[in-house]
Amino acid sequence: MFYLVACIIAHYAYREYKGLAEDCAGGSINYKDGNILYFGIIDKREDDAIEERVERLKRLNDRKAKLAKEAEDAEKARVEAM
């Protein structure tokens, strides 16, 4: 029982260490650019990071479009009031 619990704890500790090592290494996933820290989980993390950036840019563009629309409507209202 102790061995089983120790293995599970070691597994989770290793995963945490791997994440810290990846962050310190700069996050590159392959040997092509000189980074020797190649872990399969980096692919998922990088894909998630890319997806998050895309969503953030989409929200930013939506917000800009909304503000532009509001400014246009305000300008129309101002012109009509004259």
N, C-alpha and C positions, 0 to 999 in steps of 0.2 A: 504494500500500500504506500509506504514511504517513497519507494522508487517511482511509482506511478505519479505521485504528487510532485516529486522533485523534477521529473521529466516535463511535466506540464508547465511548471513554474519556469524551468530553464527555457522551454520553447518560447514562452511569452517574453521572457527577458531578452532572448536572442532577437526576437522580432523588434522589440523596442530599441535595442542597440543598433540593429540594422538601419532603422529609421534615422537615428541620430548620426550614424556614420554617413548615410546618404546625404543628409542635410549639410554636414560638414564638408563633404566632398564636392558639393555643388550640384548634385543631382543627376549628372550625366549617366546614361544607362549602358554604354558600350565601351569596348576597348579601342575603338577607332580614334577617339580623341584623347587618349592617354589616361582615362579614368579606369583604374583597376577594380573599382567597386561596382561589380555587375551583379545586381540582384533582380530577380524576376518581379518583385513587387514594385520596383521603380517604374516599370511600364505602366502599371495601374495608377500609380501616384501621378505620373506625368500626364497620362490621359485625363485623369480627374482634374488636374491643374489646368490643362488646356480647355476642358469643358467649362470649368469655372470662369476662366477668362472670357470665353465666348459669351457665356450667360451675362457676365458683368458688362461687357461691351454692348450686348443687346439691350440690357436695361438702361444703360447710359444713353444709347441712341434713341430709345423710346422716350426717355425723359427729355432729351433735347428736342425731339419732334413735338412732344406735348407742350413744352415751353414756347417753341416757335409758333405753334398753332394758337396758343393763348395770346402771344404777342401780336399775331396777325389779327385775331378777333378783337383785341383791344384797339388796334390801329383802325380797323373798320368801324368800330363803335365811335371812336374819336372823330373820324372823318364824317360819319353820318350825323354826329351831333353838331357839326359846324354848319 
